[in-house]
């Protein structure tokens, strides 16, 4: 089992920035992939960004160039730097880990709210 805890969400104006962090209960290097998903009200959960063992991040078209996913300085953290935020980025953001899966979907955090006001 892997426990994931997100932090860093909140309310920001359009054009602003937020940084999300996800702390895992074990080394992320023991996992196949880590990722961030989001779910807006009335919509399906969508993959925003993911990073595999090789360390290269991939992004949804809607966030490419504005969001950056990275591994933290330690063994157990991934981050999502979100710049030039838009109201349509509003939603609950979930950290996910994949023991074998990629995109990751084996373990989930509890989710954290991000609200972008216009």
DRENTORKOL-3810 file (N, C-alpha, C; in nm, 4 decimals):
REM DRENTORKOL-3810
@n.u->0.0829; n.v->-0.1205; n.w->0.0000; ca.u->0.0000; ca.v->0.0000; ca.w->0.0000; c.u->0.0860; c.v->0.1250; c.w->0.0000
@n.u->0.0332; n.v->0.2286; n.w->-0.0630; ca.u->0.1003; ca.v->0.3580; ca.w->-0.0654; c.u->-0.0013; c.v->0.4638; c.w->-0.0257
@n.u->0.0320; n.v->0.5416; n.w->0.0739; ca.u->-0.0528; ca.v->0.6551; ca.w->0.1119; c.u->0.0014; c.v->0.7814; c.w->0.0464
@n.u->-0.0894; n.v->0.8615; n.w->-0.0050; ca.u->-0.0530; ca.v->0.9849; ca.w->-0.0735; c.u->-0.1272; c.v->1.1010; c.w->-0.0089
@n.u->-0.0549; n.v->1.2091; n.w->0.0184; ca.u->-0.1164; ca.v->1.3262; ca.w->0.0811; c.u->-0.0808; c.v->1.4501; c.w->-0.0001
@n.u->-0.1850; n.v->1.5175; n.w->-0.0510; ca.u->-0.1649; ca.v->1.6391; ca.w->-0.1297; c.u->-0.1661; c.v->1.7631; c.w->-0.0401
@n.u->-0.0955; n.v->1.8652; n.w->-0.0844; ca.u->-0.0983; ca.v->1.9943; ca.w->-0.0155; c.u->-0.0752; c.v->2.1051; c.w->-0.1165
@n.u->-0.1125; n.v->2.2277; n.w->-0.0775; ca.u->-0.0806; ca.v->2.3431; ca.w->-0.1599; c.u->-0.1941; c.v->2.4014; c.w->-0.2397
@n.u->-0.3125; n.v->2.3434; n.w->-0.2317; ca.u->-0.4242; ca.v->2.3981; ca.w->-0.3073; c.u->-0.4753; c.v->2.5274; c.w->-0.2478
@n.u->-0.5789; n.v->2.5815; n.w->-0.3105; ca.u->-0.6385; ca.v->2.7042; ca.w->-0.2578; c.u->-0.7063; c.v->2.7849; c.w->-0.3645
@n.u->-0.7272; n.v->2.9119; n.w->-0.3337; ca.u->-0.7955; ca.v->3.0048; ca.w->-0.4229; c.u->-0.6942; c.v->3.1026; c.w->-0.4799
@n.u->-0.7003; n.v->3.1236; n.w->-0.6112; ca.u->-0.6078; ca.v->3.2151; ca.w->-0.6774; c.u->-0.6813; c.v->3.2846; c.w->-0.7901
@n.u->-0.6385; n.v->3.4046; n.w->-0.8229; ca.u->-0.6982; ca.v->3.4753; ca.w->-0.9360; c.u->-0.6417; c.v->3.4240; c.w->-1.0676
@n.u->-0.7175; n.v->3.4405; n.w->-1.1719; ca.u->-0.6705; ca.v->3.4013; ca.w->-1.3048; c.u->-0.5382; c.v->3.4701; c.w->-1.3353
@n.u->-0.4469; n.v->3.3929; n.w->-1.3931; ca.u->-0.3136; ca.v->3.4436; ca.w->-1.4220; c.u->-0.2132; c.v->3.4157; c.w->-1.3120
@n.u->-0.2618; n.v->3.3730; n.w->-1.1983; ca.u->-0.1750; ca.v->3.3456; ca.w->-1.0848; c.u->-0.1141; c.v->3.2065; c.w->-1.0888
@n.u->-0.0462; n.v->3.1727; n.w->-0.9804; ca.u->0.0253; ca.v->3.0455; ca.w->-0.9718; c.u->-0.0052; c.v->2.9748; c.w->-0.8405
@n.u->0.0027; n.v->2.8432; n.w->-0.8455; ca.u->-0.0035; ca.v->2.7584; ca.w->-0.7274; c.u->0.0933; c.v->2.6430; c.w->-0.7459
@n.u->0.1391; n.v->2.5919; n.w->-0.6324; ca.u->0.2282; ca.v->2.4749; ca.w->-0.6359; c.u->0.1672; c.v->2.3672; c.w->-0.5479
@n.u->0.1360; n.v->2.2546; n.w->-0.6106; ca.u->0.0854; ca.v->2.1403; ca.w->-0.5366; c.u->0.1995; c.v->2.0446; c.w->-0.5050
@n.u->0.1913; n.v->1.9822; n.w->-0.3890; ca.u->0.2882; ca.v->1.8797; ca.w->-0.3523; c.u->0.2152; c.v->1.7527; c.w->-0.3115
@n.u->0.2789; n.v->1.6415; n.w->-0.3352; ca.u->0.2237; ca.v->1.5113; ca.w->-0.2973; c.u->0.3327; c.v->1.4344; c.w->-0.2241
@n.u->0.3028; n.v->1.3988; n.w->-0.1000; ca.u->0.3963; ca.v->1.3215; ca.w->-0.0197; c.u->0.3507; c.v->1.1761; c.w->-0.0158
@n.u->0.4395; n.v->1.0868; n.w->-0.0553; ca.u->0.4099; ca.v->0.9440; ca.w->-0.0566; c.u->0.4687; c.v->0.8766; c.w->0.0667
@n.u->0.4071; n.v->0.7659; n.w->0.1051; ca.u->0.4508; ca.v->0.6950; ca.w->0.2263; c.u->0.5736; c.v->0.6078; c.w->0.2012
@n.u->0.6146; n.v->0.5988; n.w->0.0753; ca.u->0.7383; ca.v->0.5275; ca.w->0.0463; c.u->0.8041; c.v->0.5918; c.w->-0.0740
@n.u->0.9242; n.v->0.5501; n.w->-0.1035; ca.u->0.9996; ca.v->0.6110; ca.w->-0.2115; c.u->0.9245; c.v->0.6011; c.w->-0.3445
@n.u->0.9165; n.v->0.7140; n.w->-0.4117; ca.u->0.8489; ca.v->0.7142; ca.w->-0.5413; c.u->0.9300; c.v->0.6396; c.w->-0.6469
@n.u->1.0562; n.v->0.6163; n.w->-0.6192; ca.u->1.1401; ca.v->0.5449; ca.w->-0.7151; c.u->1.1104; c.v->0.3946; c.w->-0.7141
@n.u->1.0327; n.v->0.3497; n.w->-0.6156; ca.u->0.9889; ca.v->0.2109; ca.w->-0.6137; c.u->0.8614; c.v->0.1908; c.w->-0.6950
@n.u->0.8070; n.v->0.2984; n.w->-0.7465; ca.u->0.6819; ca.v->0.2949; ca.w->-0.8213; c.u->0.7068; c.v->0.3153; c.w->-0.9701
@n.u->0.6138; n.v->0.2676; n.w->-1.0485; ca.u->0.6292; ca.v->0.2766; ca.w->-1.1932; c.u->0.6026; c.v->0.4178; c.w->-1.2436
@n.u->0.5055; n.v->0.4860; n.w->-1.1815; ca.u->0.4696; ca.v->0.6188; ca.w->-1.2287; c.u->0.3972; c.v->0.6961; c.w->-1.1190
@n.u->0.4072; n.v->0.8280; n.w->-1.1277; ca.u->0.3324; ca.v->0.9190; ca.w->-1.0424; c.u->0.2591; c.v->1.0165; c.w->-1.1331
@n.u->0.1457; n.v->1.0663; n.w->-1.0841; ca.u->0.0719; ca.v->1.1583; ca.w->-1.1691; c.u->-0.0226; c.v->1.2471; c.w->-1.0924
@n.u->-0.0748; n.v->1.3453; n.w->-1.1630; ca.u->-0.1772; ca.v->1.4351; ca.w->-1.1119; c.u->-0.2980; c.v->1.4280; c.w->-1.2038
@n.u->-0.4129; n.v->1.4126; n.w->-1.1433; ca.u->-0.5402; ca.v->1.4164; ca.w->-1.2123; c.u->-0.6216; c.v->1.5327; c.w->-1.1558
@n.u->-0.7237; n.v->1.5732; n.w->-1.2289; ca.u->-0.8167; ca.v->1.6717; ca.w->-1.1744; c.u->-0.9586; c.v->1.6359; c.w->-1.2174
@n.u->-1.0522; n.v->1.6829; n.w->-1.1351; ca.u->-1.1924; ca.v->1.6602; ca.w->-1.1660; c.u->-1.2699; c.v->1.7877; c.w->-1.1389
@n.u->-1.3269; n.v->1.8422; n.w->-1.2453; ca.u->-1.4105; ca.v->1.9609; ca.w->-1.2332; c.u->-1.5540; c.v->1.9177; c.w->-1.2048
@n.u->-1.6340; n.v->2.0046; n.w->-1.1458; ca.u->-1.7732; ca.v->1.9695; ca.w->-1.1156; c.u->-1.8474; c.v->1.9240; c.w->-1.2414
@n.u->-1.9109; n.v->1.8089; n.w->-1.2317; ca.u->-1.9890; ca.v->1.7566; ca.w->-1.3425; c.u->-1.9091; c.v->1.6953; c.w->-1.4552
@n.u->-1.7783; n.v->1.6838; n.w->-1.4365; ca.u->-1.6934; ca.v->1.6286; ca.w->-1.5424; c.u->-1.6185; c.v->1.5066; c.w->-1.4916
@n.u->-1.5660; n.v->1.4300; n.w->-1.5852; ca.u->-1.4881; ca.v->1.3128; ca.w->-1.5498; c.u->-1.3489; c.v->1.3529; c.w->-1.5044
@n.u->-1.2906; n.v->1.2668; n.w->-1.4240; ca.u->-1.1536; ca.v->1.2893; ca.w->-1.3817; c.u->-1.0624; c.v->1.2769; c.w->-1.5032
@n.u->-0.9666; n.v->1.3683; n.w->-1.5156; ca.u->-0.8753; ca.v->1.3667; ca.w->-1.6290; c.u->-0.7307; c.v->1.3729; c.w->-1.5813
@n.u->-0.6443; n.v->1.3084; n.w->-1.6584; ca.u->-0.5022; ca.v->1.3113; ca.w->-1.6286; c.u->-0.4440; c.v->1.4453; c.w->-1.6708
@n.u->-0.3739; n.v->1.5097; n.w->-1.5794; ca.u->-0.3125; ca.v->1.6395; ca.w->-1.6067; c.u->-0.1651; c.v->1.6230; c.w->-1.6425
@n.u->-0.0942; n.v->1.5430; n.w->-1.5639; ca.u->0.0488; ca.v->1.5238; ca.w->-1.5863; c.u->0.0913; c.v->1.3933; c.w->-1.5218
@n.u->0.1950; n.v->1.3322; n.w->-1.5765; ca.u->0.2484; ca.v->1.2106; ca.w->-1.5158; c.u->0.3975; c.v->1.2031; c.w->-1.5430
@n.u->0.4635; n.v->1.1258; n.w->-1.4591; ca.u->0.6077; ca.v->1.1095; ca.w->-1.4724; c.u->0.6415; c.v->0.9655; c.w->-1.4436
@n.u->0.7204; n.v->0.9045; n.w->-1.5306; ca.u->0.7561; ca.v->0.7652; ca.w->-1.5154; c.u->0.8933; c.v->0.7470; c.w->-1.4560
@n.u->0.9393; n.v->0.6228; n.w->-1.4577; ca.u->1.0691; ca.v->0.5921; ca.w->-1.3976; c.u->1.1822; c.v->0.6711; c.w->-1.4615
@n.u->1.1710; n.v->0.6988; n.w->-1.5897; ca.u->1.2774; ca.v->0.7707; ca.w->-1.6600; c.u->1.2865; c.v->0.9172; c.w->-1.6215
@n.u->1.1802; n.v->0.9688; n.w->-1.5590; ca.u->1.1842; ca.v->1.1062; ca.w->-1.5115; c.u->1.1294; c.v->1.2098; c.w->-1.6069
@n.u->1.0852; n.v->1.1682; n.w->-1.7240; ca.u->1.0293; ca.v->1.2640; ca.w->-1.8200; c.u->0.8797; c.v->1.2786; c.w->-1.7960
@n.u->0.8353; n.v->1.4015; n.w->-1.7814; ca.u->0.6933; ca.v->1.4266; ca.w->-1.7553; c.u->0.6176; c.v->1.4460; c.w->-1.8868
@n.u->0.4935; n.v->1.4027; n.w->-1.8870; ca.u->0.4039; ca.v->1.4268; ca.w->-2.0003; c.u->0.2815; c.v->1.5017; c.w->-1.9484
@n.u->0.2182; n.v->1.5775; n.w->-2.0387; ca.u->0.1124; ca.v->1.6686; ca.w->-1.9969; c.u->-0.0092; c.v->1.6608; c.w->-2.0886
@n.u->-0.1242; n.v->1.6933; n.w->-2.0311; ca.u->-0.2429; ca.v->1.7112; ca.w->-2.1127; c.u->-0.2248; c.v->1.8365; c.w->-2.1984
@n.u->-0.2869; n.v->1.8357; n.w->-2.3151; ca.u->-0.2745; ca.v->1.9501; ca.w->-2.4063; c.u->-0.3195; c.v->2.0793; c.w->-2.3388
@n.u->-0.4193; n.v->2.0695; n.w->-2.2533; ca.u->-0.4776; ca.v->2.1887; ca.w->-2.1928; c.u->-0.3846; c.v->2.2584; c.w->-2.0933
@n.u->-0.2809; n.v->2.1896; n.w->-2.0470; ca.u->-0.1922; ca.v->2.2493; ca.w->-1.9459; c.u->-0.0478; c.v->2.2581; c.w->-1.9926
@n.u->-0.0171; n.v->2.1981; n.w->-2.1055; ca.u->0.1223; ca.v->2.1976; ca.w->-2.1527; c.u->0.1712; c.v->2.3408; c.w->-2.1713
@n.u->0.2906; n.v->2.3673; n.w->-2.1188; ca.u->0.3476; ca.v->2.5012; ca.w->-2.1270; c.u->0.3142; c.v->2.5881; c.w->-2.0070
@n.u->0.2155; n.v->2.5457; n.w->-1.9268; ca.u->0.1770; ca.v->2.6232; ca.w->-1.8082; c.u->0.2065; c.v->2.5456; c.w->-1.6791
@n.u->0.1945; n.v->2.4139; n.w->-1.6844; ca.u->0.2170; ca.v->2.3301; ca.w->-1.5663; c.u->0.3480; c.v->2.2550; c.w->-1.5813
@n.u->0.4147; n.v->2.2333; n.w->-1.4685; ca.u->0.5378; ca.v->2.1555; ca.w->-1.4670; c.u->0.5341; c.v->2.0580; c.w->-1.3510
@n.u->0.5479; n.v->1.9306; n.w->-1.3837; ca.u->0.5537; ca.v->1.8269; ca.w->-1.2801; c.u->0.6983; c.v->1.7892; c.w->-1.2579
@n.u->0.7348; n.v->1.7727; n.w->-1.1304; ca.u->0.8731; ca.v->1.7388; ca.w->-1.0994; c.u->0.8785; c.v->1.6531; c.w->-0.9744
@n.u->0.9905; n.v->1.5868; n.w->-0.9575; ca.u->1.0152; ca.v->1.5130; ca.w->-0.8348; c.u->1.0738; c.v->1.6090; c.w->-0.7329
@n.u->1.0407; n.v->1.5865; n.w->-0.6062; ca.u->1.0951; ca.v->1.6706; ca.w->-0.5016; c.u->1.2398; c.v->1.6368; c.w->-0.4720
@n.u->1.2980; n.v->1.7113; n.w->-0.3817; ca.u->1.4379; ca.v->1.6898; ca.w->-0.3479; c.u->1.4596; c.v->1.5572; c.w->-0.2755
@n.u->1.3595; n.v->1.5110; n.w->-0.2034; ca.u->1.3717; ca.v->1.3845; ca.w->-0.1323; c.u->1.3249; c.v->1.2682; c.w->-0.2164
@n.u->1.3032; n.v->1.1567; n.w->-0.1522; ca.u->1.2652; ca.v->1.0353; ca.w->-0.2226; c.u->1.1150; c.v->1.0177; c.w->-0.2368
@n.u->1.0381; n.v->1.1026; n.w->-0.1667; ca.u->0.8973; ca.v->1.0707; ca.w->-0.1481; c.u->0.7992; c.v->1.1766; c.w->-0.1990
@n.u->0.8451; n.v->1.2739; n.w->-0.2753; ca.u->0.7578; ca.v->1.3854; ca.w->-0.3102; c.u->0.7584; c.v->1.4146; c.w->-0.4595
@n.u->0.6389; n.v->1.4483; n.w->-0.5093; ca.u->0.6287; ca.v->1.5046; ca.w->-0.6438; c.u->0.5525; c.v->1.6360; c.w->-0.6322
@n.u->0.5817; n.v->1.7249; n.w->-0.7240; ca.u->0.5218; ca.v->1.8573; ca.w->-0.7227; c.u->0.4547; c.v->1.8867; c.w->-0.8566
@n.u->0.3615; n.v->1.9794; n.w->-0.8512; ca.u->0.2991; ca.v->2.0295; ca.w->-0.9736; c.u->0.2961; c.v->2.1815; c.w->-0.9638
@n.u->0.3818; n.v->2.2456; n.w->-1.0400; ca.u->0.3843; ca.v->2.3909; ca.w->-1.0463; c.u->0.2854; c.v->2.4358; c.w->-1.1521
@n.u->0.1894; n.v->2.5163; n.w->-1.1125; ca.u->0.0833; ca.v->2.5598; ca.w->-1.2035; c.u->0.0917; c.v->2.7105; c.w->-1.2210
@n.u->0.1240; n.v->2.7544; n.w->-1.3413; ca.u->0.1355; ca.v->2.8966; ca.w->-1.3735; c.u->0.0271; c.v->2.9376; c.w->-1.4729
@n.u->0.0055; n.v->3.0672; n.w->-1.4840; ca.u->-0.0930; ca.v->3.1224; ca.w->-1.5773; c.u->-0.2266; c.v->3.0511; c.w->-1.5644
@n.u->-0.2707; n.v->3.0368; n.w->-1.4420; ca.u->-0.3929; ca.v->2.9609; ca.w->-1.4154; c.u->-0.5155; c.v->3.0275; c.w->-1.4759
@n.u->-0.6079; n.v->2.9424; n.w->-1.5208; ca.u->-0.7317; ca.v->2.9864; ca.w->-1.5832; c.u->-0.8506; c.v->2.9348; c.w->-1.5019
@n.u->-0.9639; n.v->3.0000; n.w->-1.5126; ca.u->-1.0823; ca.v->2.9500; ca.w->-1.4398; c.u->-1.1142; c.v->2.8044; c.w->-1.4724
@n.u->-1.0870; n.v->2.7625; n.w->-1.5947; ca.u->-1.1156; ca.v->2.6231; ca.w->-1.6312; c.u->-1.0189; c.v->2.5232; c.w->-1.5678
@n.u->-0.9171; n.v->2.5715; n.w->-1.4975; ca.u->-0.8290; ca.v->2.4820; ca.w->-1.4210; c.u->-0.8890; c.v->2.4465; c.w->-1.2846
@n.u->-0.9990; n.v->2.5071; n.w->-1.2514; ca.u->-1.0652; ca.v->2.4812; ca.w->-1.1239; c.u->-1.1100; c.v->2.3361; c.w->-1.1132
@n.u->-1.0880; n.v->2.2783; n.w->-0.9956; ca.u->-1.1316; ca.v->2.1420; ca.w->-0.9719; c.u->-1.0617; c.v->2.0827; c.w->-0.8514
@n.u->-1.0913; n.v->1.9573; n.w->-0.8266; ca.u->-1.0208; ca.v->1.8831; ca.w->-0.7230; c.u->-0.9050; c.v->1.8095; c.w->-0.7891
@n.u->-0.7871; n.v->1.8302; n.w->-0.7369; ca.u->-0.6660; ca.v->1.7702; ca.w->-0.7928; c.u->-0.6253; c.v->1.6508; c.w->-0.7066
@n.u->-0.5982; n.v->1.5400; n.w->-0.7730; ca.u->-0.5629; ca.v->1.4157; ca.w->-0.7060; c.u->-0.4224; c.v->1.3721; c.w->-0.7463
@n.u->-0.3451; n.v->1.3341; n.w->-0.6474; ca.u->-0.2168; ca.v->1.2696; ca.w->-0.6723; c.u->-0.2418; c.v->1.1198; c.w->-0.6878
@n.u->-0.1717; n.v->1.0574; n.w->-0.7794; ca.u->-0.1890; ca.v->0.9144; ca.w->-0.8031; c.u->-0.0540; c.v->0.8476; c.w->-0.8206
@n.u->-0.0492; n.v->0.7221; n.w->-0.7816; ca.u->0.0728; ca.v->0.6429; ca.w->-0.7961; c.u->0.0394; c.v->0.5111; c.w->-0.8638
@n.u->0.1314; n.v->0.4675; n.w->-0.9477; ca.u->0.1133; ca.v->0.3413; ca.w->-1.0160; c.u->0.2229; c.v->0.2440; c.w->-0.9789
@n.u->0.1854; n.v->0.1325; n.w->-0.9156; ca.u->0.2843; ca.v->0.0297; ca.w->-0.8829; c.u->0.3312; c.v->-0.0386; c.w->-1.0109
@n.u->0.2327; n.v->-0.0660; n.w->-1.0965; ca.u->0.2631; ca.v->-0.1281; ca.w->-1.2244; c.u->0.2054; c.v->-0.0482; c.w->-1.3408
@n.u->0.1062; n.v->0.0350; n.w->-1.3107; ca.u->0.0331; ca.v->0.1034; ca.w->-1.4168; c.u->0.0988; c.v->0.2343; c.w->-1.4561
@n.u->0.0799; n.v->0.2712; n.w->-1.5797; ca.u->0.1209; ca.v->0.4014; ca.w->-1.6299; c.u->0.0317; c.v->0.4319; c.w->-1.7495
@n.u->-0.0486; n.v->0.5399; n.w->-1.7432; ca.u->-0.0583; ca.v->0.6383; ca.w->-1.6346; c.u->-0.0966; c.v->0.5740; c.w->-1.5006
@n.u->-0.0546; n.v->0.6344; n.w->-1.3928; ca.u->-0.0752; ca.v->0.5745; ca.w->-1.2607; c.u->-0.2207; c.v->0.5764; c.w->-1.2178
@n.u->-0.2649; n.v->0.4644; n.w->-1.1572; ca.u->-0.4030; ca.v->0.4599; ca.w->-1.1089; c.u->-0.4213; c.v->0.3546; c.w->-0.9998
@n.u->-0.3132; n.v->0.3129; n.w->-0.9378; ca.u->-0.3249; ca.v->0.2097; ca.w->-0.8343; c.u->-0.3562; c.v->0.2684; c.w->-0.6974
@n.u->-0.3025; n.v->0.3846; n.w->-0.6667; ca.u->-0.3205; ca.v->0.4480; ca.w->-0.5366; c.u->-0.3554; c.v->0.5946; c.w->-0.5585
@n.u->-0.4417; n.v->0.6462; n.w->-0.4687; ca.u->-0.4922; ca.v->0.7824; ca.w->-0.4845; c.u->-0.4830; c.v->0.8600; c.w->-0.3537
@n.u->-0.4542; n.v->0.9896; n.w->-0.3660; ca.u->-0.4667; ca.v->1.0788; ca.w->-0.2523; c.u->-0.6123; c.v->1.1174; c.w->-0.2315
@n.u->-0.6375; n.v->1.1944; n.w->-0.1290; ca.u->-0.7748; ca.v->1.2314; ca.w->-0.0957; c.u->-0.8254; c.v->1.3476; c.w->-0.1809
@n.u->-0.7354; n.v->1.4135; n.w->-0.2495; ca.u->-0.7737; ca.v->1.5248; ca.w->-0.3357; c.u->-0.7619; c.v->1.6580; c.w->-0.2646
@n.u->-0.7362; n.v->1.7618; n.w->-0.3426; ca.u->-0.7236; ca.v->1.8959; ca.w->-0.2873; c.u->-0.7877; c.v->1.9948; c.w->-0.3838
@n.u->-0.8589; n.v->2.0919; n.w->-0.3288; ca.u->-0.9328; ca.v->2.1864; ca.w->-0.4111; c.u->-0.8424; c.v->2.2970; c.w->-0.4640
@n.u->-0.8557; n.v->2.3231; n.w->-0.5935; ca.u->-0.7938; ca.v->2.4391; ca.w->-0.6579; c.u->-0.9062; c.v->2.5198; c.w->-0.7226
@n.u->-0.9146; n.v->2.6466; n.w->-0.6861; ca.u->-1.0177; ca.v->2.7332; ca.w->-0.7409; c.u->-0.9513; c.v->2.8555; c.w->-0.8026
@n.u->-0.9800; n.v->2.8793; n.w->-0.9291; ca.u->-0.9248; ca.v->2.9943; ca.w->-1.0006; c.u->-1.0397; c.v->3.0887; c.w->-1.0332
@n.u->-1.0330; n.v->3.2080; n.w->-0.9783; ca.u->-1.1398; ca.v->3.3058; ca.w->-0.9999; c.u->-1.1067; c.v->3.3938; c.w->-1.1195
@n.u->-1.2118; n.v->3.4374; n.w->-1.1881; ca.u->-1.1912; ca.v->3.5207; ca.w->-1.3071; c.u->-1.1864; c.v->3.6679; c.w->-1.2723
END
